[in-house]
């Protein structure tokens, strides 16, 4: 979970009810070219790689973003990829 504390199961289980409000939020965000500041805040967490757990070099930071921002990112990525593919840009 990110800083918002929303678990993916919550969104998945409530998708029928949450889909329309989330879609409206994303549509407004795209229409006005804005993104809520609260969705830009990440929780940093060290992820152990290998070696001694006492050595800080054996960890890499990961950013846990709010779930809504991850969904939005996926939608924008998909739409952009479709546009680029259809117009043979890349």
PyMOL commands that set and color helices and strands:
alter all, ss='L'
color gray80, all
select helices_A, chain A and resi 8-13+15-31+37-40+56-58+67-86
alter helices_A, ss='H'
color red, helices_A
select strands_A, chain A and resi 42-48+59-65
alter strands_A, ss='S'
color yellow, strands_A
deselect
rebuild
show_as cartoon
